[in-house]
Amino acid sequence: MTRIDAKFAELNAANKKAFVSYVMAGDPDFDSSLELVKGLPGAGVDIIELGLPFTDPMADGPTIQLAGQRALEAGMTLERTLELARRFREDDDTTPIVLMGYYNPIYSRGVDAFLADAKEAGIDGLIVVDLPPEEDSELCLPAQAAGLNFIRLATPTTDDKRLPRVLQNTSGFVYYVSITGITGAAEAQATNVGPEVARIKASTDLPVIVGFGINTPEKAKAIASVADGAVVGSAIVSQVATGKPISEVLEFVKTLTEGAHSA
């Protein structure tokens, strides 16, 4: 059982929905990013999605693109991202960390070396948005063999013919993208999301977590009420971009977690 599996078992036992926060590793710098990540569990975050900075992020909207640029300019690399996870694990051995990014940096590092390093650093799962199910032998299957969950995205365009392929080797949870397009581009609507989540859950026992287009406590509550939890990314990253103290960013995160947990 991975930390992700354990977390969902704990949430289910408490009849609670999950709150997942996305932050960009190294934004605006290593030390500030580490302070933020270390503070997320205390703000009520159940699972941390840690963005891996990359020069050409195709699924990310302007907010997260700029965060990645800031992180890269501050010297963030794949190795320093894993170091950030290691430093987090010095104080927290239970909160799951999902590394979210693109395949290029992992391929450049070498899959076997990356998986060994990620496991040692305390990473629990991967979301690699540019590797479709047809490429499962590249990273998905080796990751599962190494004890890491490989989390797949389903979208409004994932029809009934495509869905079984998407779910085939997915583990941990299914990430349902509530809107078509990039992050931060539109708002999620529970009335649209609910039937899609039900359709996915009819084909898998995995939790279905919904992300994209969630930016307020009310929205987090509405979406979590029709799914197993909610993901917020751009709204949190936007707070970091303002230069606010990390303590104020964490206060904002806490309002979101309270919204999702009240669903």
Buried (B, 14 or more C-beta within 10 A) or exposed (E): EBBBBEBBEEBEEEEBBBBBBBBBBBBBBBEBBBBBBBBBBEBBBBBBBBBBBBEEBEBBBEBBBBBBBBBBEBEBBBEBBBBBBBBBBEEBEEBBBBBBBBBBBBBEBEBEEBBEBBBEBBBBBBBBBBBBBEEBEBBBEBBBEBEBBBBBBBBBEBEEEBBEBBBEBBBBBBBBBBBEBBBBBBEBBBEEBBEBBEBBBEBBEBBBBBBBBBBBBEBBBBBBBBBBBBBBBBBBBBBBBEEEEBEEBBBBBBBBBBBBBBB
